[in-house]
């Protein structure tokens, strides 16, 4: 994984972009107010510059009721096909919560296997970390997902319907533009990082 120049946090289509740029003024306002404006969708994009990108990310995480860690995979065949799933009507990639005591990479492998039935997976490097927020029981939670490159031979897939997955399919690179029209912003970042 290359060192990021920014982190983009998604809440629906709104973006909170964290920067580390010495040529711009550093954020010195009330962070809870900026996070609230982001969550309420008062602006489509809010940009905050910090002296340290990771310190800024940790400060933002502290504004949330809960932080959830997840892991997933961008799986390709040796022929270049890409595994995608359809969950709740949107195209997505297999991922899920990290279990207590589980490492990120092993969680990513487990989740890909569980959500798609995929076997014979070769784990590659960490591609990217993505961030998004969503409501659980009246509170916004922050989810950090670690995405790994993976390869596997093309094979029959089985969608994990109990996780609201209706399809698990292989697509060719020529089908990617259609998939990207109906997916989440953070999934677009993962695909960009892996291509």
N, C-alpha and C positions, 0 to 999 in steps of 0.2 A: 504494500500500500504506500502510495506517495504521501508526503506530508501535506495536509490540506491547507488551502489558503483561506478557506472560510467553512463554516458549518451552516447549513440551511435546515431550519426546523419548520416542519409543515403542520398546520392545523387546517384541515380541509384544503382549500386552495390558497390560504394565506401563508406567507413566509416570514419567518424571523431569521434574518441573516446575521451571523456573528462573524466579524472580521478581526484580523490582527494586522494592522497597517500603521506603521509609525509615521506615515505622511498625512494621516487624517487625525482629527481630534478624537481623543478617547471618550467613551460614554461616561458621563458623570451625573446622570439623572437618577431618578428613582426606578430601579429595575422592576419592582412589582407593578408599577404603573405601565411600563413599556410592555410587560408580559400580558397584563390585563387588556391593553389596547390590541395586542396581537390576537389574543383569544376571542375578543369581541368582534374582530374583523373590521376595526375602525379604519385600518389601512391594509391594502393588499400585501404590502411588503414593508417591514420595518428593519432598518439596518443599524446595528450596534457595533462599535469598534472598541476592542479591548486591548490592553497591553499584552495579554496572554490569551490566546484562543481557548485553551483548555480551562483556564481559570474562569473565563467568561461563560463557558458552557456549564461548568459546575455551579456558578452563581444562578444561572437560569434554571437548572434542574432543581435547585433549592426552593424555587418559587412554586413548585408543584406538590400536590398532595402525596404522590407516589411516583417512583421511578421504576420502570420495568425494563429488564434486559432481555433481548431476544437475539436469535441468530438464524441465518438462512443461507441459501445458496443460489448462485447463478450457474445453472448446469448446462453444459454444452456437450454435444456428441463430438467424436473425432471428425465428423463430416461437417460440423458447424451448425447443426440444429440446436435450438434453444428450448428448454423446458419452461412452460408457463402454466399457470393455473388460473381458473376463474373462481373468484370467491366473492359472494354477495354482489354479483353482477359486474365486477370489475376485474380486469386482468391483473395478475399479481405474480409473485414468485414465492416458492415455499419457504416458510419461516415459522418460528414460534418461540415461546418463552423458554428461557434457560432454567433448567431444574436446579434446586439447591445442590451444590457440590459438583456440578457439571461444568466442564470447560466450554468456552464459546464454540470452538471448532467441532467438538463432539456433539454439542447441542444442534449445530447447523446440520451435521450429517443425519442425526436422529430425526429432526423435523422434516428434512427432504424425504427420507425414507417413509416416515409416517404419512405425510400428506400426499404422496404420489405413488407409493409402492415401489419406488426405484431401488434397484440393486446394483452392486458392483460399481460403487461410486469411488472416484479418486478425488481426495481433497486437495485443493490448491491453496494459494495464499489468500490472506485477507484482502478483499478488494476495497471496501469502503465501509464507513459507519454512517447510518442514516438516523434521523430523529424526527419523530412526529408526536403529536398530542391528540388525545381523544377522551371523551367522557366515560367514566365508570361510576355508577351510583351517585350522580350529581357532582362529581369532582373531576377536573381535568387531570389526567395522568400523562407523564412524559415517558415515551418509549425510545430506547436506544437499541438499534439493531446492527449487529455485526454481520456483514455479508462476505461469503467466501466464494472463490472460483472453484468450480467442480467440473469433472468430466465423468461421463458414463456412456456405455454403448446404448444406442437407441433400442428401446424395448417397450413392451406394453405397460401403460401407466394405469393406476387405480386411484381415482380421486377420493380423498377422505371426506365423505359427505357429512360426518358428524362435526366437522370443522367448517361447514357451509361451503365446501369446495364442490362445484358442480362439474368442472372439467379439469383434467390434467393432460396436456397435449404437447407434442413437439411441433415447433414452427421453424420454417426456413428464414434466413435473414431477409428475404424479400417480403415476408409477412409482417415484419417488425413494425413498419410505420402504422399499419392498421391497429396493432396491439397498443402502441404508444398513445393513440388517440383516446383510449378508454382505460387508462391506468392512473396510478397516483404519482405525484411529483417525486417522491422518494424512490419509487421503482424506476423511474426514468434515470435518476442519478446512478442507480446500481447498474443498469444496462449500459449506460454511457461509460462507466468505470470498467466494465468487463469486456467491452468491444474494442 
